[in-house]
Amino acid sequence: ADPLSLLADFSFTDHGVIERTSDADYFSFSTPGGVVHLNADVNPYSPMLDLSLSLYDSNGNLIDSSATGSLGESIATALPAGTYEMAVSSAGNYGDVGQYWLSGTVVPEPTLPLAAVVLLAGTLRRRR
């Protein structure tokens, strides 16, 4: 799988071409845990490709997929920290080939500073 390069704001973009209906392009990414938004769009000018999008864990287990009636696909899901793979493929019908563009975000879970956790724990104890 080709690694996706995450920008400082945890977003990414990439692109590719599905040349045969049997093709699948794989991309990998790591997340510290949080919500992941994956988007795949087809060529806006005379599109022929009907995309399918799949998300796998590091063991190759399918986590989520999207293969709707629209040409582009998207997945949004919460993931624990780890490394994942995304597959972009054709729906497999005659003529389902062409260019695609990927975009998305890997939003990390918010973390509270230690002082806020101590304050929150102290507040919870006083309410008992």
N, C-alpha and C positions, 0 to 999 in steps of 0.2 A: 504494500500500500504506500502511496505517496504521502509523506507527511504534510499536513496543512500548516501553514505558518500563521500563528495567531499574532495579531497586532497588540499593542499595549492596551487597547480597550476591549480585548478578548474577542474581536471580530475577525473574520477571514473572508477571502474571496479566492476563487480559482475557476478554472474552466477546463473543458475537454471536448472530445469528439467520440461519439459512438459510431463506429464505422460499419459494424455488422450487427444484426439483431441479436446475436449470441454474445456480444461484448458486454463487459462490466468493468468499470473503472473503480478502483478502491482508493480511499483516502483515509489516513489515520490522524488522530488528534488526541491530546491528553487534556484532562480537566481536573481542577482541584475539587470538583464536585459542585453541582448547581444545575441550573436550567440551561439546556442546549436547544438552540433554534437552528435548524438546517433547512436551507432552501435551494432548490434546483430549478432553473428556468431554461427554456429552450430558445433557440434563435428566434427573435421577433419577426424576421422577414421570411415568409414562406416556410414556417416550421413543418418538419416532417416527423421529428422525434417525439414519441410519447414515452416520457421518462417513468422509471420506477426508482424509488429511493429506499434503501434499507440501512439500518443501524445495527452493528454487532458489538458485543463485548470482546475483551482481549482473548477469550477462549473460542471465539467464532460463533457464539450463541446469538441468535436473532433477538434483538430487544424490541425493535419497532420497525414498521415499514409503511410506505405510502405508495399506492398504485391506484389512483382515482381515475375518473373519466377525463380530467383535465390534462393538458400536456406537461405542465410543471408540477412539482410535488414539494411538500414540506413536512417536517417532523419537528415537534416541540415536546421535550420530555425532561424530567429531572433525572440526573445521573449522579451516582456516588463518584468519588475521586477514582481516576484510573485512565487507562488508554482504550480507545474505541476505534472502530473502523466504520466508514460510511461507504456504501456501494451505490453507484449510479449505473443504471442499465436500461436497456430498451424494454418496452412492454412485450416485444417479441413478434409483433405483427409485421406483415409485409410492408417495407418502406419505413419502419421505425428506426431511422438513423439520423444523425446530425449533430450539431454543436449544442453545448449546454454551458451554463454558467452557474457556479455555486456561490452562495453567500450565507452568512450566519453569524451567530454569536455563541460563545461558551461562557455563560455568566456564572462566576463563582458564587457560592453561598456567602451571604453576609456574615461577617464575624464581628462579635462584640469585643471591645477592648476588655482586658482583664478587670479593670476597675468597674466597668459597667456590670460585669457578671457578678462580682462581689457585692455591689450595691443591690442588684436585682435579687440575689440570694438572701441578703439581709432584709430586704423589704418583704420577701415572701415569708420569712420566719416570723416577722413581727405580726403578720396578719393571722397567724394561727390561733 
